[in-house]
Amino acid sequence: MRKLFLTGITGLFLLSCSQKENVPVDTTSSEKMEVSESAKSSLTGDEIIESLDCSGCHAVNERMIGPSYQEIADKYSEKDTELLASKIIEGGSGVWGGVPMSPHPQVSKEEAKKMVEYILALKKK
């Protein structure tokens, strides 16, 4: 019974950390796809973060399941942008505790860098 309970809890956790559902895109029109991709690439880092599941584990100033964006900004610098962008896309674990961050393969490298730039801009001076 305990094993079943833990499996259920783990499943719920993983489900809560998945990407928000998007409205299906009509892929029959390449023009619509270009507009969609163009609109997506014009989003700011914080807008991209809001469009994903990040708020389920992170907040700006408060540690939740994962570190706050402020903690991340205080620990890393601009030279770590590539590393952090890769962690957003590929996921990671061990740096902030035992709970792994789920991968976000749907995020492009460009979008991940925008997200990191937004987070690093929160660095306390």
Secondary structure, 3 states (H helix, E strand, C coil): CHHHHHHHHHHHHHHHCCCCCCCCCCCCCHHHHHHHHHHHHCCCHHHHHHHCCHHHCCCCCCCCCCCCHHHHHHHCCHHHHHHHHHHHHHCECCCCCCCCECCCCCCCHHHHHHHHHHHHCCCCC
